[in-house]
Amino acid sequence: MKRTKLFAGLGALAIIGGVLIAADHIDAPTTAGTTADIADFYGFEPSTGSDNTVFIVDLQSNVLPDLAYGTFDETILTEINIDTDNDLVEDMVIQAIPRDGKMYFFGPAAPSSTGVNGTILTDTPLGSVDISESTAITETTENGVKLFAGPRQDAFFFDFFQFNAVIGGMAPGGFKTADEAQDTFDGANTMSIAVEVPNNLLGATTGQNALGLTVYKTWVTTNKKQ
């Protein structure tokens, strides 16, 4: 099988199934401002009772609309890790890596190894999609997988300057109300990867969340080519 060796551990962000959202803007200096930098990771059903699961990874925050759109680094592999037996070790992965204006996806399939190292599973291609610029482009594969890659409006609402004033002791009134707060990230983009997958491709899961609901336990990592 043809596989490409990669470094791993440049960025990592975890969620535990269901409709949960996590945000982590600006990671370590080696990843900040690149598409190794994980900003947000979402996992959810597109509608109640759906037989599909959607995964969205937002990378490289603060891509402003009045600047050139960011680009995906061709040396970075993004890997969505999926635990189906509740042991917090990935049982399968979905991978995405850019090449010449397209995002190529692989999996869902068992990884060649678990943990921080990763290899591209070229023997299990999932599909590809043109990387969007000003107009969104999506692709639906023959097995019902929907794919997207490109810039999207940053979904993270945060009054960054007021936060700094509060923690610096310069805002005796504390945080502003929702009506008064300013969204520092308004108008900024992230470089996003979205995959909607039929659950029959993910298989059964014994994972449960804090509410006792059956879920896929998932997290995302970025890996740099060796």
Secondary structure, 3 states (H helix, E strand, C coil): CCCCEECCCCEEEEEECCCEEEECCCCCCCCCCCCCCEEEEEEECCCCCCCEEEEEEEEEEEECCCCCCCCCCCCEEEEEEEECCCCCCCCEEEEEEEECCEEEEEEEECCCCCCCCEECCCCCEEEEEECCCCCCCCEECCCCCEEEEEEEECCCCCCHHHHHHHHCCCCCCCCCCCCCCCCCCCCCEEEEEEEEEEHHHHCCCCCECCCCCECCEEEEEEEEEC
